[in-house]
Amino acid sequence: MKRRDLETRLRRAGCYMKREGGSHSLWVNPLTGVVEAIPRHSEIKEPLARKILRSMGVE
């Protein structure tokens, strides 16, 4: 999955980026308080993308 697509899905669910790091970005779901690290690669493997979406409460 493209990182851009993952970020779009997170934004639509109400999540926002807390901060940018060197190799990861921290995203927060304000409804649940869950913070998840998103790798800063242009392509994110599908199992990892699904895990991130599931833990953020998007899927």
C-alpha positions in Angstrom: 0.0 0.0 0.0 1.3 3.5 -0.8 2.0 5.6 2.3 -0.1 8.4 0.8 -3.1 6.0 0.6 -2.6 4.9 4.2 -2.4 8.5 5.4 -5.6 9.4 3.5 -7.5 6.6 5.1 -6.2 7.6 8.6 -7.2 11.3 8.0 -10.7 10.3 6.8 -11.1 8.4 10.1 -10.2 11.5 12.1 -6.6 10.6 12.9 -3.9 13.2 12.7 -0.1 13.3 12.6 1.4 14.1 15.9 5.0 14.5 14.8 7.6 13.5 12.1 10.6 11.5 13.1 13.7 10.4 11.2 12.3 7.1 10.1 8.7 7.1 11.4 5.7 9.5 11.8 3.5 9.3 14.8 -0.2 9.3 14.2 -2.9 9.7 16.8 -6.6 8.6 16.9 -8.2 11.3 19.1 -11.3 9.2 19.8 -9.3 6.2 21.2 -6.0 7.9 22.2 -4.1 5.2 20.2 -0.7 6.4 18.9 0.9 4.4 16.0 4.2 4.7 14.3 4.0 4.8 10.5 7.2 4.1 8.6 8.4 6.8 6.2 8.7 4.5 3.2 6.8 5.3 0.0 5.5 1.7 -0.1 4.2 0.0 3.1 3.7 -3.8 3.0 0.0 -4.9 3.2 0.2 -6.9 6.5 1.8 -3.9 8.2 -0.8 -1.5 6.7 -3.7 -3.7 7.9 -2.2 -3.9 11.4 -1.8 -0.1 11.6 -5.4 0.4 10.4 -6.8 -2.2 12.8 -4.9 -0.8 15.8 -6.0 2.7 15.0 -9.6 1.5 14.8 -10.1 2.4 11.2 -11.0 -1.1 9.8 
